[in-house]
Amino acid sequence: MTKNQSISISNINFETFIGPWVLPNEEIPVHITWDKDFDFDFIITKVPRDLDFVEAINILDYEIQETNIKILKDNIKKLGSDHIFPNFIGLIFVFRDNNFNGLKIFKDIEIIYYKNQDMLKNISLIAKIFRPRLKDISSIPTITLTDDRKLYSIDVNLECEGFGFVSAYLETQINEIKIPYDFSIFKKACENLEKRYDFVFNNNENIEKEPFYEGIDEDSIEKFIKFLSKCSINPNFKPDDILNTFKEDNFENVFIADFFTELLKETRLRYEYENVELKNPTTEIPYEKFNEIIHSSKIYIHYEDLIKNKYNPIEIIHKVKDRRSDTKDTKITFLININKIKDNTFEDIEKIKRD
């Protein structure tokens, strides 16, 4: 490169852009513009092996040389009449590994302009990829099942690290058999109300019965329960359908108020934390799963981010000692609750640097 070339290049205006941060499998856009007077023959873009090149913008053709991308000047589109606009290229990359170690990973992209075989301009950009991670910070004691105890509860505490909104749900495993739970907010609200009103039709005198709502008869309650059952099994039921049914069937105001109060309550449970949506913050294991001796128990917490990247689930083994003398027709209420989530996510993400 001659001295005159060096002086000439120093007067050329380059503008660069790279997406400030992305999640795994999210597009990483790179744009570069330069003055039309800049004279070069080709561009070499050096890319890490684990960064996939997915699209070229304003480029007619290019050549892949191992992990490098070669773009001839003649293959770059010209803009505007008489080339009065700057030249530019765009490149889009994607980092595919969403379960990488750590919470962030930085990848260097180098873009080099050549005249003949002389390097004229070297531009270095950094692709910053972040991921969210949930961690188990629980301290779950051993659970002992006995004949005289009917209610058990486990509190799970989590920590949210890294960056990104996550949606999480609980799944349990009893004696190596998984029990999935993933109720929608709407379905869970209906289920809660069905249980609440079921006391009317339970003839067990040992169960403490809640007082009737003043002026509401059993037939009205039965009609409401049937409505809830219909709602909870119909995935196509929409809010307008619910409102129309309330109006057409002349439901008492107390039922309408209860329905929307329960819906709001369930929504608050699931969006209690800023960065985490809990699809089922509380899970009850079905009675029938306890009609045999329990040898092992495990909790899985599955989670994904906003663009549906699924991350490796948290696996929590909790010890269970089964000391029951008779397991037939067991009536156990066994609850697993996500109790607290500690927020330890990154702040000022654009300012975060390499370790």
C-alpha positions as CSV (number, residue, x, y, z in Angstrom):
1,M,0.0,0.0,0.0
2,T,1.5,3.4,-1.0
3,K,1.5,6.5,1.2
4,N,-1.0,8.2,-1.1
5,Q,-3.4,5.3,-0.7
6,S,-3.1,5.5,3.0
7,I,-4.0,9.2,3.0
8,S,-6.8,8.6,0.6
9,I,-8.4,5.9,2.8
10,S,-8.2,8.1,5.9
11,N,-10.6,10.4,4.2
12,I,-13.2,7.7,3.3
13,N,-16.2,7.6,5.6
14,F,-17.3,4.1,6.8
15,E,-20.4,3.5,8.9
16,T,-21.0,0.1,10.6
17,F,-23.8,-1.5,12.5
18,I,-24.2,-4.9,14.3
19,G,-27.2,-5.9,16.4
20,P,-26.3,-4.9,20.0
21,W,-27.4,-8.3,21.4
22,V,-29.4,-11.4,20.4
23,L,-30.7,-14.6,21.8
24,P,-29.5,-17.9,20.3
25,N,-31.2,-18.6,16.9
26,E,-32.0,-14.9,16.5
27,E,-30.7,-13.1,13.5
28,I,-27.5,-11.0,13.9
29,P,-27.7,-8.2,11.3
30,V,-24.5,-6.5,10.1
31,H,-24.5,-3.4,7.8
32,I,-21.6,-1.5,6.4
33,T,-21.7,1.6,4.2
34,W,-18.8,3.5,2.6
35,D,-18.3,6.5,0.3
36,K,-18.6,5.8,-3.4
37,D,-15.1,7.1,-4.1
38,F,-13.5,4.2,-2.1
39,D,-11.6,2.0,-4.6
40,F,-11.1,-1.7,-3.8
41,D,-11.3,-5.1,-5.5
42,F,-13.0,-7.4,-3.0
43,I,-14.1,-7.9,0.6
44,I,-13.2,-10.9,2.8
45,T,-15.4,-11.5,5.9
46,K,-13.9,-13.8,8.5
47,V,-16.6,-15.6,10.6
48,P,-16.2,-18.1,13.5
49,R,-17.1,-21.7,12.6
50,D,-20.1,-21.8,14.9
51,L,-21.7,-18.6,13.5
52,D,-23.9,-19.5,10.6
53,F,-24.1,-17.2,7.6
54,V,-27.8,-17.1,6.4
55,E,-28.3,-14.1,4.1
56,A,-26.5,-11.5,2.0
57,I,-28.1,-8.1,1.3
58,N,-27.3,-5.8,-1.7
59,I,-24.9,-8.5,-2.9
60,L,-25.4,-10.2,-6.3
61,D,-23.0,-13.1,-5.7
62,Y,-20.4,-14.3,-3.2
63,E,-18.0,-17.1,-2.6
64,I,-17.6,-19.2,0.5
65,Q,-14.0,-20.1,1.3
66,E,-14.1,-22.4,4.4
67,T,-15.4,-19.9,7.1
68,N,-14.7,-16.8,5.0
69,I,-17.0,-15.0,2.7
70,K,-15.5,-13.4,-0.4
71,I,-17.4,-10.6,-2.1
72,L,-16.1,-9.0,-5.4
73,K,-16.7,-5.3,-5.8
74,D,-18.4,-5.9,-9.1
75,N,-21.0,-8.1,-7.3
76,I,-22.1,-5.3,-5.0
77,K,-25.2,-3.5,-6.2
78,K,-24.9,0.2,-7.0
79,L,-27.5,2.6,-5.6
80,G,-29.0,5.7,-7.2
81,S,-28.4,7.4,-10.5
82,D,-24.7,8.1,-11.1
83,H,-23.9,6.4,-7.8
84,I,-24.7,9.4,-5.7
85,F,-25.5,7.2,-2.7
86,P,-22.9,5.4,-0.6
87,N,-22.3,1.7,-1.3
88,F,-23.4,-0.8,1.3
89,I,-23.6,-4.5,2.1
90,G,-25.6,-6.4,4.7
91,L,-24.8,-9.8,6.2
92,I,-27.0,-11.8,8.5
93,F,-25.7,-14.5,10.9
94,V,-27.2,-16.8,13.5
95,F,-25.7,-18.6,16.5
96,R,-27.5,-21.9,16.8
97,D,-26.4,-23.4,20.1
98,N,-28.9,-22.2,22.7
99,N,-27.6,-24.5,25.5
100,F,-24.0,-23.1,25.5
101,N,-22.1,-22.9,28.8
102,G,-22.2,-19.6,30.6
103,L,-24.7,-16.8,30.2
104,K,-23.1,-14.9,27.3
105,I,-20.8,-15.6,24.4
106,F,-19.1,-13.1,22.1
107,K,-18.1,-13.8,18.5
108,D,-15.7,-11.7,16.4
109,I,-16.6,-10.8,12.8
110,E,-13.8,-9.3,10.8
111,I,-14.4,-7.5,7.5
112,I,-11.4,-6.7,5.3
113,Y,-11.2,-4.6,2.1
114,Y,-8.5,-5.5,-0.4
115,K,-7.0,-3.8,-3.5
116,N,-5.1,-6.5,-5.4
117,Q,-3.7,-8.4,-2.4
118,D,-3.1,-5.4,-0.2
119,M,-5.3,-4.9,2.8
120,L,-6.9,-1.4,2.7
121,K,-9.4,-1.4,5.6
122,N,-10.0,-3.8,8.5
123,I,-13.3,-3.6,10.4
124,S,-13.8,-5.6,13.6
125,L,-17.3,-6.2,15.0
126,I,-18.5,-8.3,17.9
127,A,-21.7,-10.4,17.9
128,K,-23.0,-10.7,21.5
129,I,-25.2,-13.6,22.2
130,F,-27.0,-13.9,25.6
131,R,-29.2,-16.6,27.1
132,P,-31.5,-16.9,30.1
133,R,-30.9,-19.6,32.7
134,L,-33.1,-20.8,35.6
135,K,-31.2,-22.3,38.6
136,D,-32.6,-24.4,41.5
137,I,-31.8,-22.7,44.8
138,S,-34.2,-24.8,46.8
139,S,-33.5,-26.7,50.0
140,I,-36.1,-29.5,49.9
141,P,-36.2,-31.8,53.0
142,T,-37.0,-35.5,52.7
143,I,-40.7,-36.2,52.5
144,T,-42.0,-39.1,54.6
145,L,-45.4,-40.5,53.5
146,T,-47.4,-41.9,56.4
147,D,-50.8,-43.4,57.0
148,D,-52.0,-40.5,59.1
149,R,-50.9,-37.6,57.0
150,K,-53.0,-36.5,54.0
151,L,-51.4,-33.1,52.9
152,Y,-47.9,-32.7,51.6
153,S,-46.3,-29.6,50.0
154,I,-43.0,-28.9,48.4
155,D,-41.7,-25.4,47.8
156,V,-39.3,-24.9,44.9
157,N,-37.2,-21.7,44.8
158,L,-35.5,-20.6,41.6
159,E,-33.0,-18.0,40.4
160,C,-33.2,-16.3,37.0
161,E,-29.8,-15.4,35.5
162,G,-28.5,-14.1,32.2
163,F,-30.9,-12.2,29.9
164,G,-34.3,-12.8,28.3
165,F,-37.9,-13.4,29.3
166,V,-38.7,-17.0,29.9
167,S,-41.8,-19.1,30.1
168,A,-41.6,-22.1,32.5
169,Y,-43.7,-25.0,33.5
170,L,-43.5,-27.8,36.1
171,E,-43.4,-31.5,35.3
172,T,-43.1,-34.3,37.9
173,Q,-41.9,-37.9,37.8
174,I,-43.0,-40.6,40.2
175,N,-41.3,-44.0,40.1
176,E,-39.8,-43.1,36.7
177,I,-43.2,-42.1,35.2
178,K,-43.6,-38.5,34.1
179,I,-46.7,-36.6,34.9
180,P,-47.0,-33.5,32.7
181,Y,-48.9,-30.4,33.7
182,D,-49.4,-27.5,31.4
183,F,-52.8,-25.8,32.0
184,S,-53.6,-22.6,30.3
185,I,-54.5,-19.7,32.5
186,F,-58.1,-20.0,31.4
187,K,-58.4,-23.8,32.0
188,K,-56.8,-23.6,35.4
189,A,-59.2,-20.8,36.5
190,C,-62.1,-23.0,35.5
191,E,-60.7,-26.0,37.3
192,N,-60.2,-23.9,40.5
193,L,-63.8,-22.7,40.5
194,E,-65.1,-26.2,39.8
195,K,-63.3,-27.4,43.0
196,R,-64.6,-24.5,45.0
197,Y,-68.2,-25.1,44.2
198,D,-68.1,-28.9,44.3
199,F,-68.7,-28.8,48.1
200,V,-72.4,-28.3,47.3
201,F,-72.7,-31.9,46.0
202,N,-70.3,-33.6,48.4
203,N,-72.3,-35.7,50.9
204,N,-69.3,-36.5,53.1
205,E,-70.3,-35.1,56.5
206,N,-66.7,-34.9,57.7
207,I,-65.8,-32.3,55.1
208,E,-66.3,-28.7,56.3
209,K,-68.8,-27.1,53.9
210,E,-68.6,-23.5,52.9
211,P,-71.7,-21.3,53.4
212,F,-74.0,-20.8,50.5
213,Y,-74.0,-17.5,48.8
214,E,-77.1,-15.7,50.0
215,G,-80.0,-16.2,47.6
216,I,-78.1,-18.7,45.3
217,D,-79.7,-22.2,45.1
218,E,-78.0,-25.5,44.2
219,D,-79.5,-25.5,40.7
220,S,-77.8,-22.3,39.8
221,I,-74.5,-23.6,41.2
222,E,-74.9,-26.8,39.2
223,K,-75.5,-24.8,36.0
224,F,-72.4,-22.8,36.7
225,I,-70.2,-25.9,37.2
226,K,-71.5,-27.4,34.0
227,F,-70.6,-24.2,32.2
228,L,-67.0,-24.3,33.7
229,S,-66.6,-27.9,32.6
230,K,-67.6,-27.0,29.1
231,C,-65.2,-24.1,29.0
232,S,-62.2,-26.0,30.3
233,I,-62.5,-28.8,27.7
234,N,-63.1,-26.5,24.7
235,P,-59.8,-24.9,23.4
236,N,-61.8,-22.7,21.0
237,F,-63.8,-21.0,23.7
238,K,-63.1,-17.2,23.4
239,P,-63.7,-14.3,25.9
240,D,-66.6,-13.1,23.8
241,D,-68.2,-16.6,24.0
242,I,-68.0,-16.4,27.8
243,L,-69.6,-13.0,28.0
244,N,-72.4,-14.0,25.6
245,T,-73.1,-17.2,27.7
246,F,-73.2,-15.2,30.9
247,K,-75.7,-12.8,29.3
248,E,-77.9,-15.4,27.5
249,D,-78.1,-17.8,30.4
250,N,-78.8,-15.1,33.0
251,F,-76.0,-16.1,35.4
252,E,-76.0,-14.5,38.8
253,N,-73.6,-11.6,39.2
254,V,-71.8,-13.5,42.0
255,F,-70.7,-16.2,39.5
256,I,-69.5,-13.7,36.9
257,A,-67.5,-11.8,39.6
258,D,-66.0,-15.1,40.8
259,F,-65.0,-16.1,37.3
260,F,-63.1,-13.0,36.5
261,T,-61.6,-12.7,39.9
262,E,-60.2,-16.2,39.6
263,L,-58.9,-15.4,36.1
264,L,-57.1,-12.3,37.4
265,K,-55.7,-14.2,40.3
266,E,-54.3,-17.0,38.1
267,T,-52.8,-14.4,35.7
268,R,-51.1,-12.6,38.6
269,L,-49.6,-15.9,39.8
270,R,-48.1,-16.6,36.4
271,Y,-46.7,-13.1,35.7
272,E,-45.6,-12.4,39.3
273,Y,-42.0,-12.1,38.2
274,E,-40.8,-9.6,35.6
275,N,-38.7,-12.0,33.5
276,V,-40.6,-15.3,34.1
277,E,-44.0,-16.5,33.2
278,L,-45.1,-19.5,35.2
279,K,-47.6,-21.6,33.2
280,N,-48.4,-23.7,36.3
281,P,-46.9,-22.2,39.5
282,T,-48.6,-25.0,41.5
283,T,-48.9,-28.6,40.6
284,E,-51.0,-31.3,42.3
285,I,-50.0,-34.9,41.7
286,P,-53.1,-37.1,41.1
287,Y,-54.3,-39.4,43.8
288,E,-53.8,-42.5,41.7
289,K,-50.1,-42.0,41.5
290,F,-49.9,-42.9,45.2
291,N,-51.7,-46.2,45.0
292,E,-48.3,-48.0,45.0
293,I,-45.1,-47.6,47.1
294,I,-43.2,-44.5,46.0
295,H,-39.5,-45.3,45.3
296,S,-38.4,-42.1,43.6
297,S,-39.6,-38.7,42.8
298,K,-38.2,-35.9,40.6
299,I,-39.3,-32.4,39.6
300,Y,-38.5,-31.0,36.1
301,I,-38.8,-27.3,35.3
302,H,-38.9,-26.8,31.6
303,Y,-38.4,-23.3,30.2
304,E,-38.1,-21.5,26.9
305,D,-37.4,-17.9,25.8
306,L,-39.5,-15.5,23.7
307,I,-38.4,-17.0,20.4
308,K,-39.2,-20.5,21.6
309,N,-35.6,-21.7,22.3
310,K,-36.0,-24.6,24.6
311,Y,-33.3,-24.9,27.3
312,N,-32.2,-27.9,29.2
313,P,-34.7,-28.4,32.0
314,I,-33.8,-28.1,35.7
315,E,-33.9,-31.6,37.3
316,I,-34.6,-31.6,41.1
317,I,-34.5,-34.9,42.9
318,H,-36.4,-34.9,46.1
319,K,-36.2,-37.8,48.5
320,V,-39.4,-39.6,49.5
321,K,-39.6,-42.2,52.2
322,D,-42.8,-44.2,51.9
323,R,-43.8,-45.5,55.3
324,R,-47.5,-46.3,54.6
325,S,-48.8,-49.7,55.6
326,D,-51.6,-49.6,53.0
327,T,-51.4,-47.8,49.6
328,K,-54.7,-48.8,48.2
329,D,-57.3,-46.0,47.6
330,T,-54.9,-43.5,49.1
331,K,-56.3,-40.0,49.3
332,I,-53.3,-37.7,49.4
333,T,-53.0,-34.1,48.4
334,F,-49.4,-33.6,47.2
335,L,-48.6,-30.1,46.0
336,I,-45.5,-28.7,44.4
337,N,-45.2,-24.9,44.4
338,I,-42.8,-22.5,42.7
339,N,-42.5,-20.3,45.8
340,K,-40.0,-17.6,44.9
341,I,-37.8,-16.6,42.0
342,K,-34.7,-14.5,42.6
343,D,-33.9,-12.0,39.9
344,N,-30.2,-12.0,39.1
345,T,-30.4,-11.1,35.4
346,F,-28.1,-8.7,33.6
347,E,-28.6,-5.0,33.7
348,D,-27.4,-2.5,31.1
349,I,-26.9,-5.4,28.7
350,E,-25.3,-3.3,25.9
351,K,-22.5,-2.3,28.2
352,I,-21.5,-5.8,29.2
353,K,-18.0,-6.8,28.1
354,R,-16.1,-10.0,27.7
355,D,-14.9,-11.7,30.9
